[in-house]
Amino acid sequence: MRVAALDDDEAQLEAVSQLVLATGHSCLPFQSGKALIAALRRESFDLLILDWNLPEMSGLEVIGWVRQHVSDPPPILLLTSRTDEADVVEGLNAGADDYVVKPFQPSILRARIAALFRRAYNRAPDKVEDFDGYSFDSAAEAVSMRGDLVTLTAKEFGLALLLFRNLHRALSRAHILEAIWGRNPDLPTRTLDMHISRIRSKLNLRPDNGFRLVPVYSYGYRLERLDAGRSAEADA
């Protein structure tokens, strides 16, 4: 999972980043709300961890921007020194999905992060996952399409499963590359585009089959499930 952490306290930001990394996720640190918003315009994240009291732009203002401008926004956790009951209520009413008070207990923050991921993404990585006729077996790295086995490479399998798990959500190129190839991959520019083209063909992700795998200009890709009416309209 890809996490963005926002805090103007460098030591606090480092502590949160290291905790997230230790749980097996990646973490991109930001020290200003404006810097995070600039990143959100071009990248996607699975979780935002935000401080409240920040110079120039508060954590609540960042939440407001995310709720207004990010389609299918990720879960948001407020991590703040504000402890009053009224503050907790205000933070949750502003759009935060959870609220943790500083100084945080590492075990509690890890548990809250895991709970947000479970609620938001409902993953079952050790089981077969089914998506509208497509069945993904992560243990065997095998996928079947309406009962017929489709041969994919390991990277193609990972990419296809990532897209199906995030159906209707735009994923940035950086997000996809990091999830499938690791951080800062040294890859030719067209590598991702070639893999997208292959899984589109192998899995028949086309309007006449009820799906559309589309590029999002200057951002990344999105897999869409079309209803019967939209599918027929796309074929027309």
Secondary structure by P-SEA (a helix, b strand, c coil): cbbbbbcccaaaaaaaaaaaaaacbbbbbbccaaaaaaaaacccccbbbbbcccccccaaaaaaaaacccccccbbbbbcccccaaaaaaaaaacccccccccccaaaaaaaaaaaaaaacccccccccccccbbbbccccccccccbbbbbcaaaaaaaaaaaaaccccccaaaaaaaccccccccccaaaaaaaaaaaaaaccccccccccccccccbbbbbbbcaaaaaaaac
